[in-house]
Amino acid sequence: MKPLAYRIRPTSLDDIVGQDHLAGKTGVIRKMLDQKKLFSLILYGPAGCGKTTLASIIASNYPMSSFSFNASTDSKAKLKEIADSTKYYPETLVVIDEIHRMKKDTQDFLLPFLEDGTLIVIGLTTENPYRAINPAVRSRCHIYRMNEIKKDDIVKLLKNTIKKENLKETSDEILEYIATASSCEVRTSLNMLEMINLLDDITLENAKELIGKKNILIDEKGENFYDVASAMIKSIRGSDPDAALHYLARLLQTEDLLFISRRLLCSAYEDIGLGNPNIGPRVYAATEAALSLGLPEARLPLAYAVVELACSPKSNSTYKAINEALSDLENLNSMSIPPHILNKELKSGKYEYKYPHDYPNDYVKQQYMPDELLGKVYYEPKDTGSYERAIKEFMKKLKE
């Protein structure tokens, strides 16, 4: 017998769960199908949200020849065969799974067909297309994000499935547990429901024992991976060590210690900075220890780093300063270095660079900034940490 998730796979837009913005009565894809006017589009979202199912429904309900192509396993030759079929069919639809894995030369081959509408493409990806897909392909497609499925949607789906498939009666408490344990992934929740129907007595305890370890919704190669990483960094920035530890635990499921280490080091210099100037070397030492230890012990120095980062005084003053300096460099015309700094005319006496260490307090007032940026201030010290407060006071005295 075919798996439950396959047997009840939606066959119409009315069966799609949690994607009303696309498949609902006012959804954009429903309007396309109703008006028989389909455009090339990219659907992206976490695993299990229904991208492949929605693409299949579009293909089966739109009056045109359709093909499927997997960018991970299919060759460019297959895509050429599909393109050749457009000689015989006025419109051809191709569903490209994992479109972010399509090689550059294959993407380039696709462009003219996208340009003139000979091929209608539906690209599917778990990654953010604004980061993972060639801009030339992206600009020729409409991009729609598919929502993560909510707990109530999963419970409703499971109830409908029990009724439709004549499965054993199951309490709301167990269905809510399945929704939580599956991290609201449709396919996983249906697999769990099918599994517990093997039980003679479906109780919550029996269901928990049979389902086993909770599914953790994080895809190492997908967008959710970066969502969790972003949530960890935002929790550190917001001084919430408990939330930061939660997201660290989720990231540790991927076992990508190098990625986690890089994110923590970046946070040390972006979010804490001169608020706690010792944090950078300390986090570096912790991440190096984690990489040396490997899992499961690596969790210890990484947790140490996360907690210290979250509990440290915060300052993004240097982060803002360098970003503004880079922006000026990009937007303004070329700027000359003051000639006395170059010191090329010292022998003639035309320009003279003043060596600060030859003056009291190792300071002498002279121009360093190009004329075009004279008076520009990039670095604004903050008051959140004692070290940067001291910097602020020191710079104030120099100006006076």
Backbone torsions as a table, in degrees:
resi	resn	phi	psi	omega
1	MET	NA	140.0	-179.8
2	LYS	-70.5	151.0	-178.7
3	PRO	-58.8	152.3	-178.9
4	LEU	-57.8	-43.6	-178.2
5	ALA	-59.9	-31.8	178.6
6	TYR	-77.9	-40.4	-176.0
7	ARG	-63.4	-36.2	-175.8
8	ILE	-103.7	17.8	179.7
9	ARG	-55.5	132.0	-177.7
10	PRO	-56.9	142.9	178.5
11	THR	-116.6	-5.5	177.8
12	SER	-142.6	164.4	179.8
13	LEU	-61.9	-27.3	180.0
14	ASP	-65.0	-22.1	-177.9
15	ASP	-88.9	-8.8	-177.4
16	ILE	-71.3	135.2	-177.0
17	VAL	-103.3	131.3	168.8
18	GLY	75.3	12.3	-177.3
19	GLN	-127.4	47.6	-177.1
20	ASP	-60.8	-29.4	-179.4
21	HIS	-66.3	-18.3	178.8
22	LEU	-111.1	-46.3	-172.5
23	ALA	-106.3	-7.4	179.9
24	GLY	-68.4	-178.8	-175.4
25	LYS	-60.4	-31.2	177.8
26	THR	-108.1	12.0	-177.2
27	GLY	-68.1	149.2	-174.0
28	VAL	-66.4	-36.8	179.9
29	ILE	-71.9	-36.9	175.7
30	ARG	-61.6	-39.8	178.5
31	LYS	-64.4	-40.2	177.7
32	MET	-58.9	-47.1	-177.8
33	LEU	-68.6	-39.8	179.3
34	ASP	-62.2	-38.5	-177.5
35	GLN	-92.9	3.6	179.4
36	LYS	52.4	44.3	179.5
37	LYS	-137.3	96.9	-174.7
38	LEU	-104.7	137.8	178.1
39	PHE	-114.0	158.4	173.5
40	SER	-65.0	137.9	-176.7
41	LEU	-149.7	159.4	175.9
42	ILE	-120.6	125.5	176.6
43	LEU	-104.8	124.6	178.1
44	TYR	-132.9	150.4	-178.4
45	GLY	167.4	175.3	-175.9
46	PRO	-66.5	160.5	178.0
47	ALA	-59.1	140.5	175.8
48	GLY	84.5	6.4	-178.7
49	CYS	-89.3	-7.1	173.5
50	GLY	106.6	21.9	-178.4
51	LYS	-61.9	-50.4	-178.1
52	THR	-64.2	-39.9	179.9
53	THR	-63.4	-45.5	179.9
54	LEU	-62.9	-42.2	178.2
55	ALA	-62.1	-39.3	179.3
56	SER	-64.3	-39.6	178.9
57	ILE	-66.3	-41.5	177.8
58	ILE	-59.8	-46.8	-177.8
59	ALA	-62.4	-38.8	-176.8
60	SER	-79.4	-17.1	-177.1
61	ASN	-109.1	3.7	179.2
62	TYR	-114.1	131.0	-172.7
63	PRO	-76.1	75.1	176.9
64	MET	-157.3	159.8	177.4
65	SER	-68.2	136.0	-176.1
66	SER	-130.3	148.8	179.6
67	PHE	-137.0	161.8	175.5
68	SER	-120.5	148.0	-177.9
69	PHE	-146.0	129.9	177.2
70	ASN	-107.0	116.6	-174.8
71	ALA	-66.6	-17.9	179.9
72	SER	-82.9	-35.1	-171.3
73	THR	-116.0	-24.7	-176.7
74	ASP	-88.4	151.4	-176.1
75	SER	-93.6	165.9	176.0
76	LYS	-61.2	-31.2	179.3
77	ALA	-59.8	-38.8	178.9
78	LYS	-65.0	-39.4	178.8
79	LEU	-65.3	-35.2	176.9
80	LYS	-64.8	-38.5	177.0
81	GLU	-62.5	-41.4	178.3
82	ILE	-64.4	-42.9	179.6
83	ALA	-63.7	-37.1	179.4
84	ASP	-64.1	-28.7	-179.0
85	SER	-66.7	-16.5	179.9
86	THR	-68.4	-13.1	175.3
87	LYS	-67.1	-26.2	-175.5
88	TYR	-106.0	-20.3	179.8
89	TYR	-119.3	130.4	-177.7
90	PRO	-63.2	-32.3	178.2
91	GLU	-136.1	136.5	-179.3
92	THR	-133.3	134.0	178.8
93	LEU	-106.1	132.7	174.8
94	VAL	-127.8	125.6	177.3
95	VAL	-95.3	117.5	-176.4
96	ILE	-107.1	106.6	178.1
97	ASP	-80.9	144.9	-178.6
98	GLU	53.1	48.8	-175.1
99	ILE	-60.7	-24.4	179.3
100	HIS	-66.4	-16.3	179.6
101	ARG	-91.2	-0.3	-178.3
102	MET	-66.9	130.1	-179.0
103	LYS	-66.9	156.0	-174.7
104	LYS	-60.0	-42.5	-178.3
105	ASP	-67.3	-30.7	177.1
106	THR	-71.1	-40.1	176.1
107	GLN	-61.4	-43.6	179.6
108	ASP	-61.8	-37.9	177.5
109	PHE	-62.6	-34.3	-175.9
110	LEU	-73.5	-26.8	-169.8
111	LEU	-54.9	-50.1	-177.6
112	PRO	-63.3	-31.7	178.6
113	PHE	-71.5	-35.3	174.3
114	LEU	-68.5	-39.3	-175.9
115	GLU	-60.8	-47.1	-176.0
116	ASP	-94.8	2.4	176.5
117	GLY	78.8	9.0	178.1
118	THR	-61.0	-39.9	174.5
119	LEU	-111.4	131.8	169.0
120	ILE	-98.7	122.8	-175.6
121	VAL	-109.3	133.9	167.8
122	ILE	-115.6	106.6	179.8
123	GLY	-93.7	138.0	-179.1
124	LEU	-120.0	134.3	-179.6
125	THR	-157.3	148.2	172.4
126	THR	-89.2	-10.8	-177.6
127	GLU	-94.3	159.7	177.7
128	ASN	-69.3	114.8	-176.3
129	PRO	-63.8	-24.6	179.5
130	TYR	-70.0	-14.9	178.7
131	ARG	-110.8	-30.7	-167.4
132	ALA	-106.2	-10.5	-174.0
133	ILE	-117.5	141.1	178.8
134	ASN	-48.3	126.2	-179.4
135	PRO	-55.3	-32.6	-179.5
136	ALA	-65.3	-40.5	176.4
137	VAL	-70.3	-44.4	-177.4
138	ARG	-58.8	-39.9	-176.2
139	SER	-69.9	-15.7	-178.9
140	ARG	-100.4	7.4	-178.8
141	CYS	-128.6	149.7	168.9
142	HIS	-83.9	137.1	-174.1
143	ILE	-113.6	127.4	-178.7
144	TYR	-131.1	129.9	175.7
145	ARG	-88.9	134.9	175.4
146	MET	-93.6	134.9	-174.4
147	ASN	-70.5	151.8	166.3
148	GLU	-67.9	142.2	-177.6
149	ILE	-76.3	137.1	-179.4
150	LYS	-87.0	160.8	-178.3
151	LYS	-60.0	-44.0	-179.4
152	ASP	-62.7	-35.2	178.3
153	ASP	-64.6	-41.9	179.7
154	ILE	-64.5	-45.6	-180.0
155	VAL	-60.3	-43.5	178.3
156	LYS	-62.5	-43.1	178.5
157	LEU	-61.7	-43.6	-179.1
158	LEU	-64.4	-39.7	178.5
159	LYS	-64.0	-44.0	178.9
160	ASN	-64.0	-37.2	-179.8
161	THR	-67.1	-42.6	177.9
162	ILE	-58.0	-42.8	-179.2
163	LYS	-70.1	-44.3	-176.4
164	LYS	-68.4	-39.0	-176.1
165	GLU	-96.3	2.6	178.8
166	ASN	56.2	47.9	178.8
167	LEU	-86.4	173.7	-178.6
168	LYS	-67.4	143.6	177.5
169	GLU	-59.9	135.3	-176.7
170	THR	-134.9	135.4	-176.7
171	SER	-69.3	156.8	177.1
172	ASP	-59.6	-35.0	-179.4
173	GLU	-60.8	-41.9	-179.9
174	ILE	-71.3	-39.9	179.0
175	LEU	-63.7	-38.8	177.4
176	GLU	-67.4	-35.0	176.0
177	TYR	-64.3	-42.7	178.8
178	ILE	-61.0	-42.9	-179.8
179	ALA	-60.8	-41.5	179.7
180	THR	-71.2	-45.3	-176.5
181	ALA	-66.2	-28.4	179.5
182	SER	-87.9	0.9	-174.2
183	SER	54.0	34.6	176.5
184	CYS	60.2	33.6	173.8
185	GLU	-94.7	124.1	-171.9
186	VAL	-58.5	-53.8	-175.1
187	ARG	-61.2	-43.2	-178.8
188	THR	-65.8	-41.2	-179.9
189	SER	-64.0	-38.6	178.2
190	LEU	-68.3	-37.8	176.6
191	ASN	-63.1	-38.5	178.6
192	MET	-67.2	-41.3	178.6
193	LEU	-62.1	-42.6	178.7
194	GLU	-63.9	-36.7	-179.1
195	MET	-66.1	-45.8	-176.4
196	ILE	-70.7	-15.6	176.1
197	ASN	-72.9	-4.5	172.4
198	LEU	-77.5	-17.7	-177.0
199	LEU	-74.9	143.8	173.5
200	ASP	-74.9	-38.2	-179.3
201	ASP	-124.7	107.4	-176.2
202	ILE	-87.4	96.9	173.5
203	THR	-114.5	165.7	-179.1
204	LEU	-61.2	-43.5	-178.7
205	GLU	-64.9	-42.6	178.9
206	ASN	-65.1	-38.5	-180.0
207	ALA	-65.5	-43.3	179.5
208	LYS	-61.4	-42.0	-178.5
209	GLU	-66.2	-39.9	-177.4
210	LEU	-74.4	-39.7	-178.3
211	ILE	-67.5	-36.8	177.6
212	GLY	81.8	-150.1	-174.3
213	LYS	-61.2	136.7	178.5
214	LYS	-60.3	136.8	176.1
215	ASN	-73.3	128.9	178.3
216	ILE	-103.1	115.3	-173.7
217	LEU	-78.8	88.7	173.9
218	ILE	-151.5	123.6	-176.8
219	ASP	-107.9	116.1	-174.0
220	GLU	-57.5	-30.9	-177.4
221	LYS	-103.0	0.3	-173.4
222	GLY	-108.0	-178.8	-175.3
223	GLU	-64.9	-35.7	-177.0
224	ASN	-59.7	-33.3	176.4
225	PHE	-55.4	-46.3	-178.5
226	TYR	-75.8	-28.6	175.4
227	ASP	-62.9	-45.0	-179.3
228	VAL	-66.1	-42.3	177.5
229	ALA	-61.0	-42.7	178.3
230	SER	-63.0	-39.9	179.5
231	ALA	-64.3	-37.2	177.9
232	MET	-63.9	-46.0	-178.7
233	ILE	-65.9	-39.8	178.6
234	LYS	-66.1	-34.0	177.0
235	SER	-68.4	-39.0	174.9
236	ILE	-62.5	-47.9	-179.1
237	ARG	-60.4	-32.9	-179.6
238	GLY	-88.2	7.6	177.4
239	SER	60.0	41.1	176.8
240	ASP	-116.0	89.4	-176.4
241	PRO	-64.5	-30.9	-178.2
242	ASP	-67.9	-46.3	177.6
243	ALA	-64.7	-40.2	179.9
244	ALA	-61.8	-38.9	178.0
245	LEU	-67.1	-36.4	177.6
246	HIS	-60.6	-47.3	-178.4
247	TYR	-71.4	-31.4	174.3
248	LEU	-61.6	-43.4	179.2
249	ALA	-59.3	-39.6	179.0
250	ARG	-67.5	-40.9	178.5
251	LEU	-65.6	-32.5	-179.5
252	LEU	-64.0	-20.1	177.6
253	GLN	-63.5	-26.0	-179.7
254	THR	-80.8	-17.6	-178.6
255	GLU	62.9	20.2	179.0
256	ASP	-92.1	79.8	-175.0
257	LEU	-67.6	-33.7	-178.5
258	LEU	-65.5	-43.4	178.6
259	PHE	-62.2	-46.9	-179.7
260	ILE	-60.4	-43.3	-178.9
261	SER	-61.3	-43.0	-180.0
262	ARG	-63.8	-40.5	-179.7
263	ARG	-64.4	-41.0	-179.3
264	LEU	-67.8	-39.9	177.1
265	LEU	-64.1	-40.1	178.0
266	CYS	-62.7	-42.2	179.1
267	SER	-62.9	-37.1	-178.8
268	ALA	-58.5	-39.2	-176.0
269	TYR	-95.0	-22.1	179.1
270	GLU	-86.5	-45.6	-170.3
271	ASP	-101.6	-28.6	-179.1
272	ILE	-100.5	-51.0	172.4
273	GLY	50.2	-130.8	-177.7
274	LEU	-77.8	-1.9	171.2
275	GLY	-64.0	-29.3	176.0
276	ASN	-151.5	84.0	-170.8
277	PRO	-65.1	-14.5	178.4
278	ASN	-83.0	-8.3	-171.5
279	ILE	-68.0	-35.8	-178.0
280	GLY	-58.1	-57.0	178.4
281	PRO	-60.6	-33.9	-179.1
282	ARG	-69.0	-42.1	178.2
283	VAL	-67.6	-38.6	177.9
284	TYR	-60.3	-43.4	179.1
285	ALA	-62.8	-40.4	-179.6
286	ALA	-66.4	-42.0	-178.8
287	THR	-70.2	-36.3	175.7
288	GLU	-64.2	-38.3	177.0
289	ALA	-63.7	-41.3	179.5
290	ALA	-61.9	-44.2	-179.8
291	LEU	-66.0	-34.4	179.3
292	SER	-72.7	-38.8	-176.9
293	LEU	-75.1	-40.4	-172.5
294	GLY	73.4	170.5	-180.0
295	LEU	-80.3	150.1	7.4
296	PRO	-87.0	-11.4	-174.7
297	GLU	-64.7	-25.0	-178.1
298	ALA	-58.2	-22.5	-179.6
299	ARG	-60.8	-27.2	-174.2
300	LEU	-71.1	-55.1	177.5
301	PRO	-66.0	-31.1	178.2
302	LEU	-68.0	-40.6	176.5
303	ALA	-63.6	-39.9	176.6
304	TYR	-57.9	-46.4	-178.4
305	ALA	-65.5	-42.9	-178.7
306	VAL	-62.0	-45.6	-178.7
307	VAL	-65.2	-43.5	-179.5
308	GLU	-65.1	-40.2	177.3
309	LEU	-61.3	-46.9	-176.9
310	ALA	-65.4	-33.2	-175.3
311	CYS	-93.2	-0.5	-179.2
312	SER	-82.1	153.6	169.0
313	PRO	-58.6	144.0	-175.2
314	LYS	-107.7	143.6	173.1
315	SER	-155.3	122.9	176.0
316	ASN	-106.8	24.1	-174.0
317	SER	-62.8	-43.1	-179.4
318	THR	-73.0	-33.4	176.4
319	TYR	-61.0	-47.2	179.2
320	LYS	-66.7	-38.4	-176.1
321	ALA	-63.9	-48.2	-177.5
322	ILE	-69.6	-34.3	178.0
323	ASN	-63.9	-40.3	179.8
324	GLU	-70.3	-37.5	177.7
325	ALA	-63.8	-41.8	177.7
326	LEU	-65.2	-37.3	178.8
327	SER	-63.9	-43.9	178.0
328	ASP	-63.1	-40.0	179.8
329	LEU	-61.6	-35.4	-178.2
330	GLU	-78.9	-34.3	-170.8
331	ASN	-97.3	-20.2	-177.2
332	LEU	-100.2	160.6	177.6
333	ASN	-69.9	169.5	-179.2
334	SER	-58.1	141.3	-175.5
335	MET	-123.4	133.4	-176.1
336	SER	-85.9	144.5	176.0
337	ILE	-75.8	135.3	177.9
338	PRO	-52.6	131.5	-172.5
339	PRO	-61.7	-29.7	-178.4
340	HIS	-70.0	-22.3	175.5
341	ILE	-73.3	-39.3	177.7
342	LEU	-64.3	-32.2	172.7
343	ASN	63.5	25.9	-176.5
344	LYS	-76.0	-20.7	-175.6
345	GLU	-108.6	25.6	-175.3
346	LEU	-59.3	-42.3	-176.2
347	LYS	-64.6	-33.3	-179.3
348	SER	-82.2	-13.9	-179.2
349	GLY	81.3	4.5	-177.7
350	LYS	-69.3	-41.6	176.3
351	TYR	-125.8	145.2	178.7
352	GLU	-138.4	117.6	176.0
353	TYR	-82.2	127.9	180.0
354	LYS	-91.2	120.8	-177.0
355	TYR	-82.0	109.9	-172.0
356	PRO	-54.8	-33.1	-177.6
357	HIS	-69.5	-10.1	176.8
358	ASP	-86.9	1.4	-175.0
359	TYR	-119.9	158.9	179.3
360	PRO	-56.4	139.4	179.7
361	ASN	61.2	18.0	177.7
362	ASP	56.1	38.9	-178.6
363	TYR	-145.5	137.6	171.5
364	VAL	-143.8	139.5	-178.1
365	LYS	-78.0	125.4	173.6
366	GLN	-160.1	163.9	-176.9
367	GLN	-83.9	130.1	174.6
368	TYR	-115.0	-32.1	-176.0
369	MET	-75.7	144.3	173.2
370	PRO	-56.5	151.9	-177.8
371	ASP	-54.8	-37.1	-175.8
372	GLU	-66.7	-18.9	-177.9
373	LEU	-118.6	15.8	-177.4
374	LEU	-58.5	128.5	-178.9
375	GLY	91.3	-7.9	-179.6
376	LYS	-69.7	135.8	178.2
377	VAL	-118.5	120.7	176.1
378	TYR	-99.7	-45.8	-174.2
379	TYR	-93.7	119.9	177.3
380	GLU	-118.3	103.4	-178.6
381	PRO	-59.5	145.5	177.5
382	LYS	-103.0	170.7	-176.8
383	ASP	-106.5	9.4	-171.8
384	THR	-74.3	-25.6	-179.6
385	GLY	-127.1	153.1	-176.3
386	SER	-62.9	-36.6	-178.8
387	TYR	-62.9	-46.8	-177.3
388	GLU	-73.9	-28.5	173.6
389	ARG	-62.2	-38.3	178.0
390	ALA	-66.1	-39.5	176.1
391	ILE	-60.0	-44.9	-178.5
392	LYS	-60.3	-42.4	-179.5
393	GLU	-67.9	-40.2	179.3
394	PHE	-63.6	-45.2	-179.4
395	MET	-66.4	-34.5	178.1
396	LYS	-64.3	-41.4	179.1
397	LYS	-65.4	-38.9	179.1
398	LEU	-62.5	-39.5	-179.6
399	LYS	-68.2	-33.9	-180.0
400	GLU	-72.0	NA	NA
